[in-house]
């Protein structure tokens, strides 16, 4: 058993693909727990035997460091049943609000499905960030979901669909081979990176296998990451959910990324002007940070019209585009937004589910003439089934949070609490 040392452990529930098995993980309330579990050397289900305050270690961000001792009941990676593992974890100070999800005060005696990271200097780090289940018993739907998730992440269940990559260490700008086995017949989407790029859309037959080759590019090839950082790859299936089609995680693998060449801009972005947009007037899009000479599909839509075009990014990964917004009532609510999705043109996938980037702009309600929507434009495709009022409310929430729309996290096929990743 290693001697634990202090590291901070703010838990995450947002959506950025970042995890490192060596240095301590990110401290902010951002991150994809699925990605964090990929880099966790120890993943297990067990019981919290004891929680002891460590007053000799500094408190951080409204929390106090505690020494948490776990008894391992079942191991998914890096431990054995019956092992006792001690780690440092943060528990909130009573009466001080903490925005991040955290371990509760009554942690002792609880059962967990958890992953541990290596702390700076040695020892183990425990975090609610990498604890998909915590409860009074190893039972219930949340427990079943957590077990499914860690089995997919660790590949510890030999009966589940398996995804492998060749070579095991992908290299930017080079071919990577994806092999799948034991997949149920159907269509799948291969996705990777912080920009959630699509690497293929294999169709699996009765033999349960697929073989896809794709060149590794994207945002992660432009930013140096800590030593030991892993790039994860996901196989997703699309099923019909309560709000329309939803992708869910079926299999996953990861490998250390080679050949990274830092360059700016390090991530893709798209801006829209003017703000607000007006019915009957054009909007202008400017994209940066895409791959050189990449074929892109740009989708612009409100609640009552949709425009889609394919274009080629310039050698520096930029593009500009003009979209004519129809005159008349170009949205069906007094308050509405114009949404923009930019996705890879190589694949015919729903833009709402598989964008590289997306953004929104308010529509000026004064520009909508009284009368029906622009004839011939048709109703915009809406995978979520939301109307303009809900779109407006969601936009307000996004603005209030101070964050642009981010890539959605794909999780196993349970009710999607939070949507990667990843």
PEURVEN-V802202 format. One record per residue. N is the residue number from 1. RES is the residue in one letter. PSI is psi in radians with two decimals (NA if undefined). OMEGA is omega in degrees with one decimal (999 if undefined). Layout:
N | RES | PSI | OMEGA
N | RES | PSI | OMEGA
//
This chain:
1 | X | 2.30 | -178.2
2 | X | 2.62 | 177.6
3 | X | 2.17 | -177.7
4 | X | 2.61 | 173.8
5 | X | 2.93 | -174.4
6 | X | 2.32 | 161.7
7 | X | 2.71 | 178.9
8 | X | 2.68 | -175.1
9 | X | 0.92 | 174.8
10 | X | 2.24 | -175.9
11 | X | 2.70 | -175.6
12 | X | 2.58 | 172.5
13 | X | 0.17 | 179.0
14 | X | -2.82 | -164.4
15 | X | 1.33 | 172.6
16 | X | 2.33 | -175.4
17 | X | 1.66 | -178.4
18 | X | 2.13 | 176.1
19 | X | 2.45 | 178.7
20 | X | 2.15 | -178.2
21 | X | -0.27 | -178.7
22 | X | -1.43 | 179.5
23 | X | 2.90 | -177.7
24 | X | 2.57 | -176.9
25 | X | 3.03 | -177.5
26 | X | 2.58 | -175.3
27 | X | -0.26 | -174.2
28 | X | 2.97 | 178.4
29 | X | 0.82 | 177.0
30 | X | 2.68 | 178.0
31 | X | 2.76 | 179.5
32 | X | 1.97 | -179.5
33 | X | -0.52 | 177.5
34 | X | -0.77 | 178.4
35 | X | -0.66 | 179.4
36 | X | -0.69 | 178.9
37 | X | -0.54 | 177.4
38 | X | -0.72 | -177.2
39 | X | 0.09 | -177.9
40 | X | 2.08 | -179.7
41 | X | -0.43 | -179.6
42 | X | 2.16 | 177.0
43 | X | 2.26 | -172.7
44 | X | 2.94 | 163.8
45 | X | 2.50 | -175.9
46 | X | -2.82 | -176.0
47 | X | 2.48 | 177.1
48 | X | 1.96 | -177.7
49 | X | -0.73 | -178.2
50 | X | 2.70 | 176.7
51 | X | 2.02 | -173.5
52 | X | 2.20 | 177.7
53 | X | 2.42 | 176.2
54 | X | 1.46 | -177.5
55 | X | -0.26 | 179.1
56 | X | -0.15 | -179.7
57 | X | 2.55 | -174.8
58 | X | 2.54 | 174.1
59 | X | 2.67 | -178.9
60 | X | 2.29 | 168.9
61 | X | 0.75 | 178.2
62 | X | 0.27 | 178.0
63 | X | 2.84 | 175.1
64 | X | 2.46 | 178.3
65 | X | 2.39 | 177.8
66 | X | 2.59 | 172.2
67 | X | 2.02 | -175.3
68 | X | 2.19 | 178.8
69 | X | 2.17 | -179.5
70 | X | 2.50 | 168.9
71 | X | 2.10 | -175.9
72 | X | 2.16 | 176.7
73 | X | -0.79 | 176.5
74 | X | 2.38 | -178.3
75 | X | 2.38 | 172.1
76 | X | -0.40 | 178.9
77 | X | 2.31 | 165.7
78 | X | 0.23 | 178.3
79 | X | 3.13 | 178.8
80 | X | 2.60 | 177.1
81 | X | 2.36 | -178.1
82 | X | -0.25 | 177.4
83 | X | 2.64 | 170.6
84 | X | 2.17 | -176.8
85 | X | 2.28 | 179.1
86 | X | 2.34 | -178.5
87 | X | 2.89 | 174.3
88 | X | 2.27 | 176.5
89 | X | 2.74 | -177.8
90 | X | 2.35 | 176.2
91 | X | 2.28 | -176.4
92 | X | 2.56 | 173.7
93 | X | 2.24 | -178.5
94 | X | 2.35 | 176.4
95 | X | -0.11 | 178.3
96 | X | 2.04 | -179.0
97 | X | 2.41 | 176.3
98 | X | 2.14 | -175.9
99 | X | -0.62 | -177.0
100 | X | 2.67 | 169.7
101 | X | 2.41 | -175.7
102 | X | 2.85 | 170.8
103 | X | 2.49 | 179.8
104 | X | 2.91 | 178.3
105 | X | -0.59 | -177.3
106 | X | 0.78 | -176.6
107 | X | -0.63 | -177.9
108 | X | 2.33 | 179.6
109 | X | -0.20 | -179.6
110 | X | 2.71 | 174.6
111 | X | 2.58 | -175.7
112 | X | 2.70 | 157.9
113 | X | 2.05 | -166.8
114 | X | 2.76 | 171.9
115 | X | 2.52 | 179.3
116 | X | 2.45 | 175.2
117 | X | 2.78 | 174.8
118 | X | 2.27 | -179.7
119 | X | 2.76 | 176.5
120 | X | 2.16 | 179.6
121 | X | -0.07 | 179.9
122 | X | 2.96 | -177.1
123 | X | -3.01 | -173.0
124 | X | 2.60 | 177.0
125 | X | 2.18 | 174.5
126 | X | 2.49 | -177.6
127 | X | 2.53 | 172.0
128 | X | -0.37 | 176.7
129 | X | -0.69 | -177.5
130 | X | 0.60 | 176.5
131 | X | 1.48 | -176.6
132 | X | -0.24 | 175.5
133 | X | 2.39 | 171.5
134 | X | 2.14 | -177.2
135 | X | 3.11 | -175.9
136 | X | -0.22 | -179.6
137 | X | 2.68 | 177.4
138 | X | 1.28 | -176.9
139 | X | 2.84 | 176.5
140 | X | 2.96 | -175.3
141 | X | -0.65 | 179.4
142 | X | -0.66 | 176.5
143 | X | -0.78 | 179.2
144 | X | -0.70 | 176.7
145 | X | -0.79 | -178.2
146 | X | -0.73 | 178.7
147 | X | -0.76 | 177.6
148 | X | -0.77 | -178.3
149 | X | -0.87 | -175.8
150 | X | -0.51 | 174.4
151 | X | -0.69 | 177.1
152 | X | -0.79 | -176.2
153 | X | -0.72 | -175.1
154 | X | -0.26 | -176.7
155 | X | 0.50 | -173.4
156 | X | -0.16 | 179.4
157 | X | 1.88 | -174.9
158 | X | -0.16 | -179.7
159 | X | -0.18 | -178.3
160 | X | 2.81 | 172.5
161 | X | 2.46 | -176.3
162 | X | 2.35 | 177.2
163 | X | 2.24 | 177.0
164 | X | 2.75 | 177.8
165 | X | 2.58 | 176.8
166 | X | 2.13 | 0.6
167 | X | 2.95 | -177.1
168 | X | -0.41 | 176.1
169 | X | 1.74 | -179.5
170 | X | 2.61 | -179.4
171 | X | 2.27 | -179.7
172 | X | 2.36 | 178.8
173 | X | 0.04 | -178.4
174 | X | 2.80 | 179.3
175 | X | 2.53 | 172.9
176 | X | 2.31 | -177.8
177 | X | 2.24 | 177.7
178 | X | 2.22 | 176.0
179 | X | 2.33 | 177.1
180 | X | 2.53 | 175.2
181 | X | 2.67 | 179.7
182 | X | 0.48 | 176.5
183 | X | 2.40 | 171.8
184 | X | 2.60 | 177.2
185 | X | 2.45 | -180.0
186 | X | -3.04 | -178.7
187 | X | 2.48 | -177.5
188 | X | 2.85 | 176.9
189 | X | 2.24 | 175.5
190 | X | 2.28 | -173.2
191 | X | 2.61 | -178.8
192 | X | 2.87 | 170.9
193 | X | 2.89 | 179.6
194 | X | -0.48 | 176.5
195 | X | 0.10 | 173.9
196 | X | 0.87 | 178.9
197 | X | 2.58 | 175.9
198 | X | 2.31 | -179.9
199 | X | -0.13 | -179.8
200 | X | 2.82 | 178.0
201 | X | 1.21 | -176.0
202 | X | 2.56 | 173.3
203 | X | 2.12 | -174.3
204 | X | 2.34 | 177.7
205 | X | -2.76 | -175.2
206 | X | -0.36 | 179.6
207 | X | -0.15 | 175.0
208 | X | 0.30 | -176.0
209 | X | 2.82 | 169.0
210 | X | 2.81 | -178.4
211 | X | 1.98 | -175.3
212 | X | 2.45 | 175.4
213 | X | 2.34 | -178.1
214 | X | 2.55 | 177.1
215 | X | 2.24 | -177.5
216 | X | 2.01 | 175.7
217 | X | -3.13 | 174.2
218 | X | -3.03 | -172.5
219 | X | -0.66 | -177.0
220 | X | -0.24 | 175.7
221 | X | 0.02 | -177.9
222 | X | -0.08 | -174.4
223 | X | 2.15 | 176.0
224 | X | 2.30 | 178.4
225 | X | 2.90 | -179.4
226 | X | 2.71 | 176.9
227 | X | 2.41 | 179.6
228 | X | -0.04 | -180.0
229 | X | 2.45 | -176.6
230 | X | 2.38 | 171.5
231 | X | 2.16 | -176.6
232 | X | 2.65 | 178.6
233 | X | 2.38 | -174.3
234 | X | 2.47 | 170.1
235 | X | 2.14 | -174.9
236 | X | 2.53 | 169.0
237 | X | 2.60 | -179.9
238 | X | 2.18 | 178.6
239 | X | 2.91 | -179.2
240 | X | 2.06 | 178.6
241 | X | -3.04 | -178.6
242 | X | -0.51 | -179.9
243 | X | 0.27 | -178.3
244 | X | -2.91 | -178.8
245 | X | 2.43 | 179.2
246 | X | 2.30 | 173.9
247 | X | 2.53 | 174.4
248 | X | 2.64 | -173.5
249 | X | 2.29 | 178.9
250 | X | -0.73 | -179.6
251 | X | 2.82 | -173.8
252 | X | 2.58 | 172.0
253 | X | 3.02 | -177.1
254 | X | 2.77 | 176.1
255 | X | 2.74 | 178.7
256 | X | 2.29 | -175.8
257 | X | 2.30 | 179.5
258 | X | 2.86 | 172.8
259 | X | 0.43 | 179.3
260 | X | 2.29 | 177.0
261 | X | 1.82 | -177.9
262 | X | 2.35 | 174.9
263 | X | 2.78 | 179.1
264 | X | 2.59 | -7.3
265 | X | 2.59 | -175.8
266 | X | -0.25 | 178.4
267 | X | 2.78 | -179.9
268 | X | 2.62 | 179.7
269 | X | 2.69 | 174.5
270 | X | 2.38 | 177.0
271 | X | 2.72 | -177.5
272 | X | 2.42 | 177.7
273 | X | 2.68 | 0.6
274 | X | 2.98 | 177.2
275 | X | 2.03 | 3.4
276 | X | 2.90 | 174.2
277 | X | 2.76 | -177.2
278 | X | 2.47 | 175.3
279 | X | 2.42 | 177.9
280 | X | 0.03 | 179.8
281 | X | 2.59 | -178.5
282 | X | 2.71 | 168.6
283 | X | 2.67 | -176.4
284 | X | 2.26 | -178.8
285 | X | 2.50 | 175.7
286 | X | 2.07 | -179.4
287 | X | 2.52 | 176.9
288 | X | 2.74 | 172.4
289 | X | 0.23 | 175.4
290 | X | 3.08 | 179.8
291 | X | 2.55 | 178.7
292 | X | 2.30 | 176.7
293 | X | 0.53 | -179.0
294 | X | 2.39 | 174.6
295 | X | 2.19 | -175.7
296 | X | 2.59 | 171.2
297 | X | 2.23 | -179.7
298 | X | 2.15 | -179.9
299 | X | 2.19 | 177.3
300 | X | 2.24 | -178.1
301 | X | 2.67 | 167.1
302 | X | -2.85 | 179.6
303 | X | -0.18 | -177.5
304 | X | -0.05 | 176.6
305 | X | 2.77 | -179.7
306 | X | 2.42 | 175.1
307 | X | 2.33 | 179.4
308 | X | 2.38 | 178.6
309 | X | 2.71 | 176.8
310 | X | 2.36 | -178.8
311 | X | 2.97 | -178.9
312 | X | 2.18 | 176.5
313 | X | 2.66 | 178.2
314 | X | 3.10 | -179.4
315 | X | -0.39 | 177.3
316 | X | 0.16 | 177.7
317 | X | 0.25 | -178.9
318 | X | 2.87 | 172.7
319 | X | 2.78 | 169.9
320 | X | 2.63 | -177.9
321 | X | 2.55 | 175.2
322 | X | 2.36 | 177.6
323 | X | 2.20 | 179.2
324 | X | 2.06 | 177.3
325 | X | 2.26 | -176.6
326 | X | 2.66 | 176.0
327 | X | 3.12 | -177.0
328 | X | -2.69 | 178.4
329 | X | 1.72 | -173.8
330 | X | 0.17 | 170.6
331 | X | 2.80 | -172.8
332 | X | 0.46 | 177.7
333 | X | 2.65 | 178.6
334 | X | -0.61 | 177.3
335 | X | 2.26 | -177.8
336 | X | 2.94 | 179.6
337 | X | 2.72 | 172.8
338 | X | 2.19 | -176.4
339 | X | 2.53 | 179.8
340 | X | 2.28 | 173.3
341 | X | 2.38 | 173.4
342 | X | 2.17 | -176.9
343 | X | 2.92 | 175.3
344 | X | 2.34 | -178.9
345 | X | -0.09 | -178.3
346 | X | -0.29 | -174.9
347 | X | 2.49 | 178.6
348 | X | 1.50 | -175.8
349 | X | 2.68 | 179.5
350 | X | 2.18 | -177.1
351 | X | -0.56 | 179.7
352 | X | -0.52 | -176.3
353 | X | -0.50 | -172.4
354 | X | 0.97 | 174.8
355 | X | 2.69 | 165.8
356 | X | -0.74 | 175.1
357 | X | 2.82 | 176.3
358 | X | 2.77 | 177.1
359 | X | 2.97 | 179.6
360 | X | 2.73 | 172.9
361 | X | 2.48 | 177.5
362 | X | 2.57 | 169.4
363 | X | 2.38 | 176.7
364 | X | 1.95 | -176.2
365 | X | -0.41 | -178.7
366 | X | -0.29 | -177.9
367 | X | -0.12 | -177.0
368 | X | 1.93 | 178.1
369 | X | 2.62 | 178.5
370 | X | 2.34 | 179.0
371 | X | -3.10 | -177.6
372 | X | 2.93 | 176.1
373 | X | 2.84 | 179.5
374 | X | 2.18 | -176.8
375 | X | 2.44 | 173.8
376 | X | -0.13 | -178.6
377 | X | -0.53 | -179.7
378 | X | 2.91 | 178.8
379 | X | 2.42 | -178.7
380 | X | 2.53 | 174.6
381 | X | 2.30 | -177.0
382 | X | 1.69 | -177.4
383 | X | -0.39 | -177.2
384 | X | -0.31 | -178.5
385 | X | 0.24 | -177.0
386 | X | 2.65 | 174.6
387 | X | 3.12 | -173.6
388 | X | -0.60 | -179.0
389 | X | -0.74 | 179.2
390 | X | -0.69 | 176.8
391 | X | -0.73 | -178.4
392 | X | -0.75 | 179.2
393 | X | -0.77 | 179.3
394 | X | -0.65 | 178.6
395 | X | -0.73 | 177.9
396 | X | -0.72 | 179.5
397 | X | -0.73 | 179.7
398 | X | -0.72 | -179.9
399 | X | -0.74 | -179.9
400 | X | -0.59 | 179.3
401 | X | -0.24 | 178.4
402 | X | 0.48 | -177.1
403 | X | 2.46 | 175.1
404 | X | 2.90 | 176.5
405 | X | 2.45 | -178.1
406 | X | 2.95 | 179.9
407 | X | 2.48 | -174.5
408 | X | 2.49 | -179.4
409 | X | 2.30 | -179.3
410 | X | 2.26 | -177.8
411 | X | 2.98 | 178.3
412 | X | 2.92 | -170.2
413 | X | 1.22 | 171.0
414 | X | -3.10 | 173.7
415 | X | 2.25 | -171.2
416 | X | 1.65 | -177.9
417 | X | -0.58 | -170.3
418 | X | 2.22 | -178.2
419 | X | NA | 999
420 | X | NA | 999
421 | X | -0.75 | -174.6
422 | X | NA | 999
//
